[in-house]
Amino acid sequence: MTSSTLGVLLPVPAPYGPELDGYRTALSGAVLETPAHITLVPPTDVPADTVPAVVEHLSAVAGACAPFAVRLRGTGTFRPTSPVVFVCVVAGISGCEELARQARSGPLHSTPRFPYHPHVTIAHGLSDAALDKAFDEQASFDAHWWVDGITLYENGSDGWGAVRRFPLGL
């Protein structure tokens, strides 16, 4: 049986997302796998034949959620547990949590490794010096927008790519 690796994200829109992507690329020197985003469902393997059920599930989840405001401001870290520096979600946390809770049910049900904490990763798995640099340099980052949809991504033969966007309803 073949499987698909899926993730559900709230991409950070322009101009903020491309700004963070440029920073992330310059800091790590690596090609980005996904655009700057808030993760709702981390990479999850599902049987390929359940992808239509996932699409139906996400359509229902998105349709039952009203658009909401998100604000990013400042930096945080998961160190020493995990070598990650992120931009903090300071408004819209409950909207992100509810979308994540709903999306992680049904065909995307999984047991999380860590409690859900909405954030936008800007540095991961780099040297302590690079993580410190990201923490300091992005401390004044500030962005806000209306979340009006969620996006399903799939890790295919050519890497991660957006499969479908689901508009929020209500």
Protein Blocks (a to p, Z undefined) as FASTA:
>chain_A
ZZdddddddddddfklmmmmmmmmmmnopacfbdcdddfbdcddddfklmmmmmmmmmmm
mmmpccdddddedjddfbfkbccdddddfehklmmmmmmmmmmgcjlgccdfbdcddddd
fbehiafklmmmmmmmmmmgccddddfbdcdddddfkopadfbdcddeZZ
